[in-house]
Amino acid sequence: MDWSKTQSLFIIVFLILNVFLGYQLAQKRDSSQIDALAELTTDEELANEEIKYEALPKEPKELSYISGKVQIFTEDDVKNLKNQEVTIETAGVLKGEFKDPIKVSLTDQLKIQQFVKDHLLSGEKYSVWSIDEEAGIIVLVQQHKNYKVFGISGVIYLYVNDDHEAISYEQTLIPEFKEHEPEELITPLATLGNLLDNNHLKSGSHVSKVEIGYYPLLPYSESQLLAPAWHVVIDDEKEIYVNAIEGQILNKTE
């Protein structure tokens, strides 16, 4: 065996291996730099379009799809409700009318939530979503682990008169939620970038709110599957719900 040739061959192979590993390391470094640049580019692109936005949430990093069934109310469910005439006209929708209207605050959300907890079924599961004093409607939505459940299921419409007294309500309820495997969420900044790229976010817009919650994939189904969703409010008048895992728009309202 020619040891001189063998030694030279080993040296050549070693040099090739070093070059290959150096190339791989350079690729990883360039890839990380590109990722950082892409995040910066989204921010710059929004700035170039004069789009302003409030501080974006940094958490959570991941959530799971959740599922549950809409409560089909029965006479047995409502038998302990006091001071109410209750009707169950539509499956899953409970309607109540207070025999004696009850004073309720329109300025203190905690007091509203306490009122609902005291007088409605599973009222502790809801939090205030909106208050329209002119129309006399308070909207409350369910929560799952402090995240709001958007959509038409798990909602209370509480109606008040001109004297700020609760007179009636409509309620839907999802009693329990099952969590699926957690998945990584698309960041709020990337979500805004996607909305801009797809012409849902116009130049000069102001994004006044970005929050995470859940939105149903089949809103009118008895069995609900809900996706983590970014709720984006633009110019205080347009609302967009974006699947925070897959990126598609689930609903958009003006």
Secondary structure, 3 states (H helix, E strand, C coil): CCHHHHHHHHHHHHHHHHHHHHHHHHHHHHHHHHHHHHHHHHHHHHHHCCCEECCCCCCCCEECCEEEECCCCCHHHHCCCCCEEEEEEECCEEEEEEEEEEECCCCCHHHHHHHHHHHCCCHHHEEEEEEECCCCEEEEEEEECCEEECCCCCEEEEEECCCCEEEEEEECCCCCCEECCCEECCCHHHHHHHHHHCCCCCCCCEEEEEEEEEEECCCCCCEEEEEEEEEEEECCCEEEEEECCCCCEEEEEC
